[in-house]
Amino acid sequence: MDKKTAVDRVDAKLRKRGSCLADVCKVDRTTPFHWNRPANRKNGRGGSIPDKYHPTILETSRKIRAGVTPCDLINA
């Protein structure tokens, strides 16, 4: 079974509320999917979420109870 990434978990909960992670981060709707895309693919970041979005994602996760922690946002 695939482990859902922080992006997937927050986005899924937001979509149930009629929003999405791209709206919350004020980015193009495809941008969060590039964060999950392998680094060797076009526009892929290999799971790395840019630091400037961490506070927004963490605050949103807390509000919607998505269970994302700071460690989930770092690609180790």
RALINRA-V761218 format. One record per residue. N is the residue number from 0. RES is the residue in one letter. PHI is phi in radians with two decimals (* if undefined). OMEGA is omega in whole degrees, -180 to 180 (NA if undefined). D_LAST is the distance of its C-alpha to the last C-alpha in whole Angstrom. Layout:
# RALINRA-V761218
((N,RES,PHI,OMEGA,D_LAST) (N,RES,PHI,OMEGA,D_LAST))
This chain:
# RALINRA-V761218
((0,M,*,-179,20) (1,D,-1.28,174,17) (2,K,-1.49,-180,15) (3,K,-1.26,178,16) (4,T,-1.37,177,13) (5,A,-1.01,179,14) (6,V,-1.04,-180,15) (7,D,-1.08,-177,18) (8,R,-1.13,-180,18) (9,V,-1.17,-179,20) (10,D,-1.08,-179,21) (11,A,-1.08,180,23) (12,K,-1.17,179,24) (13,L,-1.16,-180,26) (14,R,-1.10,176,27) (15,K,-1.14,179,29) (16,R,-1.73,177,31) (17,G,1.51,179,31) (18,S,-2.25,174,29) (19,C,-2.73,-177,25) (20,L,-1.09,179,22) (21,A,-1.05,178,23) (22,D,-1.10,-178,26) (23,V,-1.11,-179,25) (24,C,-1.48,-180,22) (25,K,1.01,177,26) (26,V,-2.24,176,24) (27,D,-1.02,-174,26) (28,R,-1.05,-179,25) (29,T,-1.55,-175,23) (30,T,-0.99,179,21) (31,P,-1.04,179,18) (32,F,-1.25,176,18) (33,H,-1.18,178,17) (34,W,-1.10,-180,14) (35,N,-1.49,-175,14) (36,R,-1.17,179,15) (37,P,-0.96,-176,14) (38,A,-1.08,-178,13) (39,N,-1.46,177,16) (40,R,-1.84,-177,19) (41,K,-0.93,179,21) (42,N,1.10,-178,19) (43,G,-1.35,178,16) (44,R,-2.02,176,13) (45,G,1.08,179,10) (46,G,1.57,-179,9) (47,S,-1.52,178,9) (48,I,-1.69,180,12) (49,P,-0.95,-176,14) (50,D,-0.94,-175,14) (51,K,-1.13,179,18) (52,Y,-1.67,-177,17) (53,H,-0.99,-179,15) (54,P,-1.04,180,19) (55,T,-1.13,-179,20) (56,I,-1.17,180,18) (57,L,-1.13,179,18) (58,E,-1.14,178,22) (59,T,-1.11,179,22) (60,S,-1.03,179,20) (61,R,-1.09,-178,22) (62,K,-1.12,-176,26) (63,I,-1.75,178,25) (64,R,1.01,180,24) (65,A,-1.53,176,21) (66,G,1.29,179,19) (67,V,-1.58,179,16) (68,T,-1.98,177,14) (69,P,-0.97,179,12) (70,C,-1.11,180,9) (71,D,-1.17,-175,9) (72,L,-1.59,-179,9) (73,I,-1.78,179,6) (74,N,-1.53,-177,4) (75,A,-1.63,NA,0))
